[in-house]
Amino acid sequence: MTHEQLTKDQFFERLGAIGDEMIEAYGKDFAMGALVLAARFIAEKKPNGDEAKSVIYTGEQRGGVGL
């Protein structure tokens, strides 16, 4: 494997561990929802540093999905 493949594998391992922790703490539905919201946030992020409105709850501000 190349260094890049190992690095990507490490990220997938970390994502899996986070998913497992969320499932254990809050259940499968919560874990799936949280990961979908994270994916949506990534997909909506504008290039060149422009800030897209986050779909993830970040304290006092809430995202753009009507939360």
N, CA, C and O atoms as a Maestro MAE file, in Angstrom:
{
 s_m_m2io_version
 :::
 2.0.0
}

f_m_ct {
 s_m_title
 :::
 protein
 m_atom[268] {
  # First column is atom index #
  i_m_mmod_type
  r_m_x_coord
  r_m_y_coord
  r_m_z_coord
  i_m_residue_number
  s_m_chain_name
  s_m_pdb_residue_name
  s_m_pdb_atom_name
  i_m_atomic_number
  :::
  1 25 0.828 -1.189 0.000 1 A "MET " " N  " 7
  2 3 0.000 0.000 0.000 1 A "MET " " CA " 6
  3 2 0.873 1.252 0.000 1 A "MET " " C  " 6
  4 15 1.969 1.274 0.559 1 A "MET " " O  " 8
  5 25 0.352 2.284 -0.641 2 A "THR " " N  " 7
  6 3 1.075 3.547 -0.639 2 A "THR " " CA " 6
  7 2 0.769 4.307 0.646 2 A "THR " " C  " 6
  8 15 -0.147 3.959 1.390 2 A "THR " " O  " 8
  9 25 1.555 5.349 0.887 3 A "HIS " " N  " 7
  10 3 1.341 6.195 2.065 3 A "HIS " " CA " 6
  11 2 -0.064 6.803 2.036 3 A "HIS " " C  " 6
  12 15 -0.736 6.885 3.064 3 A "HIS " " O  " 8
  13 25 -0.496 7.226 0.848 4 A "GLU " " N  " 7
  14 3 -1.827 7.838 0.712 4 A "GLU " " CA " 6
  15 2 -2.921 6.845 1.082 4 A "GLU " " C  " 6
  16 15 -3.883 7.210 1.757 4 A "GLU " " O  " 8
  17 25 -2.786 5.604 0.650 5 A "GLN " " N  " 7
  18 3 -3.785 4.588 0.976 5 A "GLN " " CA " 6
  19 2 -3.822 4.317 2.474 5 A "GLN " " C  " 6
  20 15 -4.897 4.169 3.055 5 A "GLN " " O  " 8
  21 25 -2.654 4.253 3.097 6 A "LEU " " N  " 7
  22 3 -2.605 4.033 4.539 6 A "LEU " " CA " 6
  23 2 -3.275 5.179 5.273 6 A "LEU " " C  " 6
  24 15 -4.017 4.957 6.231 6 A "LEU " " O  " 8
  25 25 -3.022 6.391 4.836 7 A "THR " " N  " 7
  26 3 -3.621 7.556 5.475 7 A "THR " " CA " 6
  27 2 -5.131 7.518 5.331 7 A "THR " " C  " 6
  28 15 -5.844 7.780 6.299 7 A "THR " " O  " 8
  29 25 -5.635 7.201 4.151 8 A "LYS " " N  " 7
  30 3 -7.078 7.110 3.946 8 A "LYS " " CA " 6
  31 2 -7.667 6.004 4.807 8 A "LYS " " C  " 6
  32 15 -8.733 6.178 5.397 8 A "LYS " " O  " 8
  33 25 -6.991 4.880 4.882 9 A "ASP " " N  " 7
  34 3 -7.464 3.782 5.730 9 A "ASP " " CA " 6
  35 2 -7.553 4.218 7.189 9 A "ASP " " C  " 6
  36 15 -8.478 3.829 7.901 9 A "ASP " " O  " 8
  37 25 -6.598 5.019 7.630 10 A "GLN " " N  " 7
  38 3 -6.612 5.502 9.008 10 A "GLN " " CA " 6
  39 2 -7.827 6.393 9.259 10 A "GLN " " C  " 6
  40 15 -8.434 6.330 10.328 10 A "GLN " " O  " 8
  41 25 -8.178 7.217 8.285 11 A "PHE " " N  " 7
  42 3 -9.370 8.046 8.428 11 A "PHE " " CA " 6
  43 2 -10.626 7.188 8.516 11 A "PHE " " C  " 6
  44 15 -11.505 7.463 9.332 11 A "PHE " " O  " 8
  45 25 -10.719 6.151 7.685 12 A "PHE " " N  " 7
  46 3 -11.879 5.267 7.739 12 A "PHE " " CA " 6
  47 2 -11.958 4.538 9.075 12 A "PHE " " C  " 6
  48 15 -13.049 4.328 9.605 12 A "PHE " " O  " 8
  49 25 -10.815 4.154 9.616 13 A "GLU " " N  " 7
  50 3 -10.802 3.515 10.931 13 A "GLU " " CA " 6
  51 2 -11.315 4.478 12.000 13 A "GLU " " C  " 6
  52 15 -12.079 4.088 12.883 13 A "GLU " " O  " 8
  53 25 -10.891 5.727 11.912 14 A "ARG " " N  " 7
  54 3 -11.347 6.734 12.879 14 A "ARG " " CA " 6
  55 2 -12.840 6.993 12.743 14 A "ARG " " C  " 6
  56 15 -13.548 7.111 13.743 14 A "ARG " " O  " 8
  57 25 -13.322 7.082 11.496 15 A "LEU " " N  " 7
  58 3 -14.757 7.274 11.279 15 A "LEU " " CA " 6
  59 2 -15.556 6.102 11.841 15 A "LEU " " C  " 6
  60 15 -16.605 6.291 12.456 15 A "LEU " " O  " 8
  61 25 -15.048 4.891 11.623 16 A "GLY " " N  " 7
  62 3 -15.710 3.709 12.155 16 A "GLY " " CA " 6
  63 2 -15.765 3.725 13.671 16 A "GLY " " C  " 6
  64 15 -16.784 3.378 14.269 16 A "GLY " " O  " 8
  65 25 -14.670 4.127 14.285 17 A "ALA " " N  " 7
  66 3 -14.627 4.195 15.751 17 A "ALA " " CA " 6
  67 2 -15.601 5.243 16.276 17 A "ALA " " C  " 6
  68 15 -16.293 5.007 17.266 17 A "ALA " " O  " 8
  69 25 -15.660 6.396 15.620 18 A "ILE " " N  " 7
  70 3 -16.608 7.439 16.026 18 A "ILE " " CA " 6
  71 2 -18.037 6.934 15.858 18 A "ILE " " C  " 6
  72 15 -18.885 7.147 16.725 18 A "ILE " " O  " 8
  73 25 -18.297 6.265 14.738 19 A "GLY " " N  " 7
  74 3 -19.625 5.691 14.512 19 A "GLY " " CA " 6
  75 2 -19.994 4.698 15.603 19 A "GLY " " C  " 6
  76 15 -21.110 4.723 16.123 19 A "GLY " " O  " 8
  77 25 -19.067 3.833 15.945 20 A "ASP " " N  " 7
  78 3 -19.316 2.852 17.007 20 A "ASP " " CA " 6
  79 2 -19.620 3.535 18.340 20 A "ASP " " C  " 6
  80 15 -20.512 3.105 19.070 20 A "ASP " " O  " 8
  81 25 -18.879 4.596 18.656 21 A "GLU " " N  " 7
  82 3 -19.106 5.334 19.897 21 A "GLU " " CA " 6
  83 2 -20.484 5.977 19.908 21 A "GLU " " C  " 6
  84 15 -21.182 5.936 20.922 21 A "GLU " " O  " 8
  85 25 -20.882 6.574 18.782 22 A "MET " " N  " 7
  86 3 -22.197 7.215 18.717 22 A "MET " " CA " 6
  87 2 -23.310 6.187 18.841 22 A "MET " " C  " 6
  88 15 -24.308 6.432 19.518 22 A "MET " " O  " 8
  89 25 -23.147 5.034 18.192 23 A "ILE " " N  " 7
  90 3 -24.153 3.974 18.294 23 A "ILE " " CA " 6
  91 2 -24.292 3.516 19.731 23 A "ILE " " C  " 6
  92 15 -25.404 3.354 20.234 23 A "ILE " " O  " 8
  93 25 -23.171 3.310 20.387 24 A "GLU " " N  " 7
  94 3 -23.201 2.845 21.776 24 A "GLU " " CA " 6
  95 2 -23.865 3.872 22.693 24 A "GLU " " C  " 6
  96 15 -24.620 3.511 23.597 24 A "GLU " " O  " 8
  97 25 -23.580 5.148 22.453 25 A "ALA " " N  " 7
  98 3 -24.095 6.196 23.328 25 A "ALA " " CA " 6
  99 2 -25.547 6.570 23.036 25 A "ALA " " C  " 6
  100 15 -26.332 6.791 23.958 25 A "ALA " " O  " 8
  101 25 -25.910 6.641 21.726 26 A "TYR " " N  " 7
  102 3 -27.213 7.209 21.373 26 A "TYR " " CA " 6
  103 2 -28.029 6.371 20.400 26 A "TYR " " C  " 6
  104 15 -29.176 6.714 20.112 26 A "TYR " " O  " 8
  105 25 -27.475 5.297 19.893 27 A "GLY " " N  " 7
  106 3 -28.218 4.431 18.986 27 A "GLY " " CA " 6
  107 2 -27.867 4.631 17.519 27 A "GLY " " C  " 6
  108 15 -27.239 5.615 17.127 27 A "GLY " " O  " 8
  109 25 -28.294 3.666 16.734 28 A "LYS " " N  " 7
  110 3 -27.964 3.619 15.311 28 A "LYS " " CA " 6
  111 2 -28.546 4.807 14.541 28 A "LYS " " C  " 6
  112 15 -27.868 5.374 13.685 28 A "LYS " " O  " 8
  113 25 -29.792 5.191 14.832 29 A "ASP " " N  " 7
  114 3 -30.417 6.292 14.100 29 A "ASP " " CA " 6
  115 2 -29.668 7.603 14.310 29 A "ASP " " C  " 6
  116 15 -29.468 8.370 13.369 29 A "ASP " " O  " 8
  117 25 -29.256 7.854 15.549 30 A "PHE " " N  " 7
  118 3 -28.488 9.065 15.828 30 A "PHE " " CA " 6
  119 2 -27.174 9.059 15.052 30 A "PHE " " C  " 6
  120 15 -26.814 10.055 14.425 30 A "PHE " " O  " 8
  121 25 -26.465 7.943 15.094 31 A "ALA " " N  " 7
  122 3 -25.168 7.858 14.424 31 A "ALA " " CA " 6
  123 2 -25.312 8.107 12.928 31 A "ALA " " C  " 6
  124 15 -24.532 8.859 12.344 31 A "ALA " " O  " 8
  125 25 -26.300 7.482 12.310 32 A "MET " " N  " 7
  126 3 -26.508 7.690 10.867 32 A "MET " " CA " 6
  127 2 -26.856 9.141 10.571 32 A "MET " " C  " 6
  128 15 -26.330 9.726 9.625 32 A "MET " " O  " 8
  129 25 -27.739 9.723 11.373 33 A "GLY " " N  " 7
  130 3 -28.123 11.112 11.160 33 A "GLY " " CA " 6
  131 2 -26.954 12.065 11.301 33 A "GLY " " C  " 6
  132 15 -26.795 12.988 10.501 33 A "GLY " " O  " 8
  133 25 -26.138 11.842 12.317 34 A "ALA " " N  " 7
  134 3 -24.981 12.708 12.545 34 A "ALA " " CA " 6
  135 2 -23.992 12.625 11.386 34 A "ALA " " C  " 6
  136 15 -23.453 13.642 10.949 34 A "ALA " " O  " 8
  137 25 -23.759 11.417 10.894 35 A "LEU " " N  " 7
  138 3 -22.811 11.259 9.781 35 A "LEU " " CA " 6
  139 2 -23.377 11.831 8.480 35 A "LEU " " C  " 6
  140 15 -22.625 12.368 7.666 35 A "LEU " " O  " 8
  141 25 -24.683 11.723 8.276 36 A "VAL " " N  " 7
  142 3 -25.311 12.328 7.088 36 A "VAL " " CA " 6
  143 2 -25.202 13.841 7.163 36 A "VAL " " C  " 6
  144 15 -24.880 14.487 6.166 36 A "VAL " " O  " 8
  145 25 -25.467 14.420 8.337 37 A "LEU " " N  " 7
  146 3 -25.329 15.872 8.488 37 A "LEU " " CA " 6
  147 2 -23.894 16.324 8.256 37 A "LEU " " C  " 6
  148 15 -23.660 17.368 7.647 37 A "LEU " " O  " 8
  149 25 -22.937 15.545 8.737 38 A "ALA " " N  " 7
  150 3 -21.528 15.880 8.505 38 A "ALA " " CA " 6
  151 2 -21.204 15.837 7.015 38 A "ALA " " C  " 6
  152 15 -20.492 16.704 6.509 38 A "ALA " " O  " 8
  153 25 -21.725 14.832 6.311 39 A "ALA " " N  " 7
  154 3 -21.490 14.729 4.862 39 A "ALA " " CA " 6
  155 2 -22.128 15.910 4.134 39 A "ALA " " C  " 6
  156 15 -21.549 16.454 3.193 39 A "ALA " " O  " 8
  157 25 -23.322 16.301 4.574 40 A "ARG " " N  " 7
  158 3 -23.992 17.442 3.943 40 A "ARG " " CA " 6
  159 2 -23.192 18.718 4.172 40 A "ARG " " C  " 6
  160 15 -23.043 19.531 3.260 40 A "ARG " " O  " 8
  161 25 -22.682 18.895 5.376 41 A "PHE " " N  " 7
  162 3 -21.858 20.064 5.677 41 A "PHE " " CA " 6
  163 2 -20.650 20.122 4.742 41 A "PHE " " C  " 6
  164 15 -20.333 21.180 4.197 41 A "PHE " " O  " 8
  165 25 -19.983 18.994 4.559 42 A "ILE " " N  " 7
  166 3 -18.820 18.930 3.673 42 A "ILE " " CA " 6
  167 2 -19.225 19.256 2.242 42 A "ILE " " C  " 6
  168 15 -18.538 20.014 1.558 42 A "ILE " " O  " 8
  169 25 -20.345 18.682 1.784 43 A "ALA " " N  " 7
  170 3 -20.797 18.892 0.412 43 A "ALA " " CA " 6
  171 2 -21.177 20.340 0.153 43 A "ALA " " C  " 6
  172 15 -20.993 20.832 -0.961 43 A "ALA " " O  " 8
  173 25 -21.699 21.030 1.148 44 A "GLU " " N  " 7
  174 3 -22.161 22.404 0.964 44 A "GLU " " CA " 6
  175 2 -21.078 23.444 1.211 44 A "GLU " " C  " 6
  176 15 -21.290 24.629 0.955 44 A "GLU " " O  " 8
  177 25 -19.936 23.020 1.698 45 A "LYS " " N  " 7
  178 3 -18.847 23.960 1.973 45 A "LYS " " CA " 6
  179 2 -18.413 24.613 0.667 45 A "LYS " " C  " 6
  180 15 -18.122 23.927 -0.313 45 A "LYS " " O  " 8
  181 25 -18.371 25.926 0.659 46 A "LYS " " N  " 7
  182 3 -18.012 26.649 -0.558 46 A "LYS " " CA " 6
  183 2 -16.488 26.693 -0.701 46 A "LYS " " C  " 6
  184 15 -15.767 26.735 0.296 46 A "LYS " " O  " 8
  185 25 -16.013 26.683 -1.931 47 A "PRO " " N  " 7
  186 3 -14.557 26.764 -2.158 47 A "PRO " " CA " 6
  187 2 -14.007 28.146 -1.802 47 A "PRO " " C  " 6
  188 15 -14.763 29.092 -1.584 47 A "PRO " " O  " 8
  189 25 -12.713 28.239 -1.750 48 A "ASN " " N  " 7
  190 3 -11.995 29.499 -1.520 48 A "ASN " " CA " 6
  191 2 -12.275 30.113 -0.158 48 A "ASN " " C  " 6
  192 15 -12.214 31.332 0.003 48 A "ASN " " O  " 8
  193 25 -12.580 29.276 0.817 49 A "GLY " " N  " 7
  194 3 -12.733 29.768 2.173 49 A "GLY " " CA " 6
  195 2 -14.049 30.448 2.470 49 A "GLY " " C  " 6
  196 15 -14.267 30.868 3.607 49 A "GLY " " O  " 8
  197 25 -14.947 30.576 1.487 50 A "ASP " " N  " 7
  198 3 -16.254 31.165 1.755 50 A "ASP " " CA " 6
  199 2 -16.997 30.257 2.725 50 A "ASP " " C  " 6
  200 15 -16.985 29.035 2.577 50 A "ASP " " O  " 8
  201 25 -17.627 30.847 3.691 51 A "GLU " " N  " 7
  202 3 -18.305 30.051 4.711 51 A "GLU " " CA " 6
  203 2 -19.717 29.697 4.273 51 A "GLU " " C  " 6
  204 15 -20.551 30.577 4.064 51 A "GLU " " O  " 8
  205 25 -19.977 28.415 4.138 52 A "ALA " " N  " 7
  206 3 -21.330 27.943 3.899 52 A "ALA " " CA " 6
  207 2 -22.031 27.864 5.243 52 A "ALA " " C  " 6
  208 15 -21.392 27.607 6.263 52 A "ALA " " O  " 8
  209 25 -23.326 28.081 5.254 53 A "LYS " " N  " 7
  210 3 -24.081 27.973 6.496 53 A "LYS " " CA " 6
  211 2 -24.053 26.523 6.940 53 A "LYS " " C  " 6
  212 15 -24.429 25.629 6.182 53 A "LYS " " O  " 8
  213 25 -23.618 26.292 8.139 54 A "SER " " N  " 7
  214 3 -23.453 24.941 8.647 54 A "SER " " CA " 6
  215 2 -24.794 24.288 8.913 54 A "SER " " C  " 6
  216 15 -25.734 24.939 9.370 54 A "SER " " O  " 8
  217 25 -24.878 22.994 8.624 55 A "VAL " " N  " 7
  218 3 -26.075 22.226 8.968 55 A "VAL " " CA " 6
  219 2 -25.887 21.537 10.315 55 A "VAL " " C  " 6
  220 15 -26.750 20.779 10.759 55 A "VAL " " O  " 8
  221 25 -24.773 21.799 10.949 56 A "ILE " " N  " 7
  222 3 -24.433 21.142 12.210 56 A "ILE " " CA " 6
  223 2 -24.587 22.137 13.350 56 A "ILE " " C  " 6
  224 15 -24.122 23.273 13.257 56 A "ILE " " O  " 8
  225 25 -25.240 21.711 14.422 57 A "TYR " " N  " 7
  226 3 -25.421 22.544 15.604 57 A "TYR " " CA " 6
  227 2 -24.058 22.875 16.194 57 A "TYR " " C  " 6
  228 15 -23.263 21.981 16.483 57 A "TYR " " O  " 8
  229 25 -23.794 24.157 16.369 58 A "THR " " N  " 7
  230 3 -22.485 24.575 16.880 58 A "THR " " CA " 6
  231 2 -22.650 25.539 18.053 58 A "THR " " C  " 6
  232 15 -22.126 26.652 18.010 58 A "THR " " O  " 8
  233 25 -23.349 25.140 19.070 59 A "GLY " " N  " 7
  234 3 -23.528 25.996 20.228 59 A "GLY " " CA " 6
  235 2 -24.731 26.893 20.064 59 A "GLY " " C  " 6
  236 15 -25.855 26.410 19.926 59 A "GLY " " O  " 8
  237 25 -24.508 28.199 20.077 60 A "GLU " " N  " 7
  238 3 -25.609 29.152 19.992 60 A "GLU " " CA " 6
  239 2 -26.212 29.215 18.592 60 A "GLU " " C  " 6
  240 15 -27.405 29.485 18.449 60 A "GLU " " O  " 8
  241 25 -25.410 28.973 17.560 61 A "GLN " " N  " 7
  242 3 -25.919 29.026 16.199 61 A "GLN " " CA " 6
  243 2 -26.361 27.648 15.765 61 A "GLN " " C  " 6
  244 15 -25.739 26.641 16.102 61 A "GLN " " O  " 8
  245 25 -27.418 27.621 15.030 62 A "ARG " " N  " 7
  246 3 -27.876 26.356 14.468 62 A "ARG " " CA " 6
  247 2 -27.796 26.450 12.961 62 A "ARG " " C  " 6
  248 15 -27.820 27.537 12.384 62 A "ARG " " O  " 8
  249 25 -27.701 25.291 12.336 63 A "GLY " " N  " 7
  250 3 -27.507 25.234 10.901 63 A "GLY " " CA " 6
  251 2 -28.750 25.511 10.085 63 A "GLY " " C  " 6
  252 15 -29.764 25.991 10.591 63 A "GLY " " O  " 8
  253 25 -28.640 25.191 8.803 64 A "GLY " " N  " 7
  254 3 -29.666 25.552 7.841 64 A "GLY " " CA " 6
  255 2 -30.718 24.511 7.568 64 A "GLY " " C  " 6
  256 15 -31.373 24.581 6.528 64 A "GLY " " O  " 8
  257 25 -30.918 23.549 8.444 65 A "VAL " " N  " 7
  258 3 -31.945 22.546 8.182 65 A "VAL " " CA " 6
  259 2 -33.155 22.727 9.101 65 A "VAL " " C  " 6
  260 15 -33.905 21.783 9.348 65 A "VAL " " O  " 8
  261 25 -33.331 23.935 9.595 66 A "GLY " " N  " 7
  262 3 -34.479 24.235 10.415 66 A "GLY " " CA " 6
  263 2 -34.421 23.634 11.800 66 A "GLY " " C  " 6
  264 15 -35.459 23.351 12.398 66 A "GLY " " O  " 8
  265 25 -33.240 23.437 12.313 67 A "LEU " " N  " 7
  266 3 -33.097 22.873 13.658 67 A "LEU " " CA " 6
  267 2 -33.311 23.943 14.703 67 A "LEU " " C  " 6
  268 15 -33.231 23.663 15.899 67 A "LEU " " O  " 8
  :::
 }
 m_bond[267] {
  # First column is bond index #
  i_m_from
  i_m_to
  i_m_order
  :::
  1 1 2 1
  2 2 3 1
  3 3 4 2
  4 3 5 1
  5 5 6 1
  6 6 7 1
  7 7 8 2
  8 7 9 1
  9 9 10 1
  10 10 11 1
  11 11 12 2
  12 11 13 1
  13 13 14 1
  14 14 15 1
  15 15 16 2
  16 15 17 1
  17 17 18 1
  18 18 19 1
  19 19 20 2
  20 19 21 1
  21 21 22 1
  22 22 23 1
  23 23 24 2
  24 23 25 1
  25 25 26 1
  26 26 27 1
  27 27 28 2
  28 27 29 1
  29 29 30 1
  30 30 31 1
  31 31 32 2
  32 31 33 1
  33 33 34 1
  34 34 35 1
  35 35 36 2
  36 35 37 1
  37 37 38 1
  38 38 39 1
  39 39 40 2
  40 39 41 1
  41 41 42 1
  42 42 43 1
  43 43 44 2
  44 43 45 1
  45 45 46 1
  46 46 47 1
  47 47 48 2
  48 47 49 1
  49 49 50 1
  50 50 51 1
  51 51 52 2
  52 51 53 1
  53 53 54 1
  54 54 55 1
  55 55 56 2
  56 55 57 1
  57 57 58 1
  58 58 59 1
  59 59 60 2
  60 59 61 1
  61 61 62 1
  62 62 63 1
  63 63 64 2
  64 63 65 1
  65 65 66 1
  66 66 67 1
  67 67 68 2
  68 67 69 1
  69 69 70 1
  70 70 71 1
  71 71 72 2
  72 71 73 1
  73 73 74 1
  74 74 75 1
  75 75 76 2
  76 75 77 1
  77 77 78 1
  78 78 79 1
  79 79 80 2
  80 79 81 1
  81 81 82 1
  82 82 83 1
  83 83 84 2
  84 83 85 1
  85 85 86 1
  86 86 87 1
  87 87 88 2
  88 87 89 1
  89 89 90 1
  90 90 91 1
  91 91 92 2
  92 91 93 1
  93 93 94 1
  94 94 95 1
  95 95 96 2
  96 95 97 1
  97 97 98 1
  98 98 99 1
  99 99 100 2
  100 99 101 1
  101 101 102 1
  102 102 103 1
  103 103 104 2
  104 103 105 1
  105 105 106 1
  106 106 107 1
  107 107 108 2
  108 107 109 1
  109 109 110 1
  110 110 111 1
  111 111 112 2
  112 111 113 1
  113 113 114 1
  114 114 115 1
  115 115 116 2
  116 115 117 1
  117 117 118 1
  118 118 119 1
  119 119 120 2
  120 119 121 1
  121 121 122 1
  122 122 123 1
  123 123 124 2
  124 123 125 1
  125 125 126 1
  126 126 127 1
  127 127 128 2
  128 127 129 1
  129 129 130 1
  130 130 131 1
  131 131 132 2
  132 131 133 1
  133 133 134 1
  134 134 135 1
  135 135 136 2
  136 135 137 1
  137 137 138 1
  138 138 139 1
  139 139 140 2
  140 139 141 1
  141 141 142 1
  142 142 143 1
  143 143 144 2
  144 143 145 1
  145 145 146 1
  146 146 147 1
  147 147 148 2
  148 147 149 1
  149 149 150 1
  150 150 151 1
  151 151 152 2
  152 151 153 1
  153 153 154 1
  154 154 155 1
  155 155 156 2
  156 155 157 1
  157 157 158 1
  158 158 159 1
  159 159 160 2
  160 159 161 1
  161 161 162 1
  162 162 163 1
  163 163 164 2
  164 163 165 1
  165 165 166 1
  166 166 167 1
  167 167 168 2
  168 167 169 1
  169 169 170 1
  170 170 171 1
  171 171 172 2
  172 171 173 1
  173 173 174 1
  174 174 175 1
  175 175 176 2
  176 175 177 1
  177 177 178 1
  178 178 179 1
  179 179 180 2
  180 179 181 1
  181 181 182 1
  182 182 183 1
  183 183 184 2
  184 183 185 1
  185 185 186 1
  186 186 187 1
  187 187 188 2
  188 187 189 1
  189 189 190 1
  190 190 191 1
  191 191 192 2
  192 191 193 1
  193 193 194 1
  194 194 195 1
  195 195 196 2
  196 195 197 1
  197 197 198 1
  198 198 199 1
  199 199 200 2
  200 199 201 1
  201 201 202 1
  202 202 203 1
  203 203 204 2
  204 203 205 1
  205 205 206 1
  206 206 207 1
  207 207 208 2
  208 207 209 1
  209 209 210 1
  210 210 211 1
  211 211 212 2
  212 211 213 1
  213 213 214 1
  214 214 215 1
  215 215 216 2
  216 215 217 1
  217 217 218 1
  218 218 219 1
  219 219 220 2
  220 219 221 1
  221 221 222 1
  222 222 223 1
  223 223 224 2
  224 223 225 1
  225 225 226 1
  226 226 227 1
  227 227 228 2
  228 227 229 1
  229 229 230 1
  230 230 231 1
  231 231 232 2
  232 231 233 1
  233 233 234 1
  234 234 235 1
  235 235 236 2
  236 235 237 1
  237 237 238 1
  238 238 239 1
  239 239 240 2
  240 239 241 1
  241 241 242 1
  242 242 243 1
  243 243 244 2
  244 243 245 1
  245 245 246 1
  246 246 247 1
  247 247 248 2
  248 247 249 1
  249 249 250 1
  250 250 251 1
  251 251 252 2
  252 251 253 1
  253 253 254 1
  254 254 255 1
  255 255 256 2
  256 255 257 1
  257 257 258 1
  258 258 259 1
  259 259 260 2
  260 259 261 1
  261 261 262 1
  262 262 263 1
  263 263 264 2
  264 263 265 1
  265 265 266 1
  266 266 267 1
  267 267 268 2
  :::
 }
}
